[in-house]
């Protein structure tokens, strides 16, 4: 989801996709490389987090370094994760660093918790998981809807939410209306 969001913003040359820790540059990858990063991170979580939680007493504590929010936390953690992805999983250093770069970008923009809340809302129906009254949260939520697979699945519901909040009119045009008039619906 994070890779999809970043790739969508990068394609639009959005300022939100610039990497402040890389002199404001964009990641230069193909769509396939972004998809590979997503796949590799999913495989990493399956191997080193989920399996640890299921099979080793206290195992998740040993593998917190693989969680998105911790990937770029410190140089030692970063080196351990890169070493694991390259030596044990047999991916390239570039692929490992792409995942870490995306994680640092997501952390910089406070997207890790939002993506988690987004998935809770999507998977478990926890509608209060995301505070859409916060303008910054709303902005990123809208971008997740636009650029991610799961977002596109809930886009019709999000459009209804925006109509109900008076953010767009019934035809999908931006609106300053605080309420929808009955005559607008009929």
N, C-alpha and C positions, 0 to 999 in steps of 0.2 A: 504494500500500500504506500509506504514511504517512497520507494523507488518509482512507483507509478506517478505519484504526486510530483516528485522532483523532475522526472522526465517530461511531464506535461508542461510544467512551468518553464523548464529549460527550452523546450521547443518554441514557446511563446516569447522567449527572451525576457521573461519577467525578472524584475529586480529581486523578487523574493527568492529566486534560484541562484543568485550570486553567492559565492562562498567567501565570506569576509576573512576567513582564515587562510584563503588562497588568493589574496589580493583582489577579491571581487570577481574572480573568474568563474566560468561555468564548468561543470564536469563535461568532458567531451567524450561521450560514449554513444554507441549505436543502441537502437531499441533492443536488440538481442542481448547486448551487454547489460542493460538495465534489467531485463528479464532474468538473465543469469544471476545477477546479484541478488535478486529477490529469491530465486530458487536456492542459491547457495546459503543464504541466511536462514531460510526455512529448514534446510537440511541440517545446518549447524544447531539450531534450536532443538530439532528433533533428537539429534544425537547427544548433545551435551547438556541440555536443560531438561527436556521432558523425560528422557530415559533416566537421567540422574534422579529426578523426583520420584519416578516410579520404582526404581530398582536399588537405589543406594540410600541408606539411612542418612539424612542430612545432606544428600547429594546436591541438592539445588544450591546450597550455600557455597559449595566448591565451584559451581559453574555460573555464578552470578555475573562473571566477567563477560559472558556471552549475551547477556540481555542488552537490547539496543541502547538503553540509557547509560550503560556502563562501558560500552565498547571503546570509546575514546577518552575514558576517565583519566587515565594516566599512562605514561610511556611503558611501564612494565606490563600493564594489562594489555595495551595495544600490541606489544611484541608477542605476548603469549597467545593472543587470539590469531594474529597473523601466522605464527608458527604452527598453530593447530590446523588452521584452514589450509596452509600450504603443505605441511609435512604429513598430517594424518588424513586429510581429506583430498589431497592431491590437486588442489586448485592453484592458480598462479597468485603471486604476490599482488599483482595489479587487481585481480578479482577481490582479494581480501581487503585491500586498501579502498576499493570502491565501496564496499559495505561499510567500512569504518567511516569514510568520508560522508556517506549518506546519513549515518547515525549521528555524527557530529553536527551536520547541517540540521537534522531534525531536532536534536537537543537544543541547538542555538535558537531555533524558532519555537521551542516548547511544543513540539508536535508529537512526542512520544506518548505523553499522557492523553492528548487529544485523540490520537489514533486508537489507543486502548479504549477510551470511553466511546469512541465511534463504533468500535467493534462490539462492545457491550450493548450498545443501543441496537445495533444491527442484529446480533446473534441472540440476545436475551430479551430484547424489547424494553430495555431500561431507558425510557425516554428522558429521564432526569439525569442521565449520565453526562450529558453535554449541556453546558450553559450557553444557549444561543442568544441570550441577552447581552453577553459580553461581545462588543464589536470585533475584537481581535479573534476571539474564538469563532464567531460567526464567519468571518472572512476565510479562515483556514478550513472550517467545516465545509463551506461552499466550494472551496478548491478541491477538497477530498471528494466531494460529490461529483465534481466535474471531471476529475482526472483518474479516479480509481475504479476498479471493477466493482467493489462493494458499494461505492458511492453511486455508481450508475444504476445499481439495483434499487436504491432507495430514492433516486431522483424524483420520481412522481410524487412520493410522499413529502419530500422536501419542498417541492413546488406548491403543494397544498398548504404546507406550513407558512410559506412566504405569502401566499394569498390571504390566509387567515390573519396574518400579522400586518397586512396592508403594505407589504414591501413590493409586491407586484400586483397588477390588476388581473382579472380573470383571463385576459388574453396573453399574460406573461410579460407585459410591459412594466417597467419600473414605475412605482407609484409612490405618492406622498400621502395617500389616503390612510387614515388611521383605522377606518372600519370599511367593510365592504357593504355597500347598499344592497338591499333586497332586489332592487331593479337591475343591478349589475349582473345578478345571478340568473334572473328570469329571462 
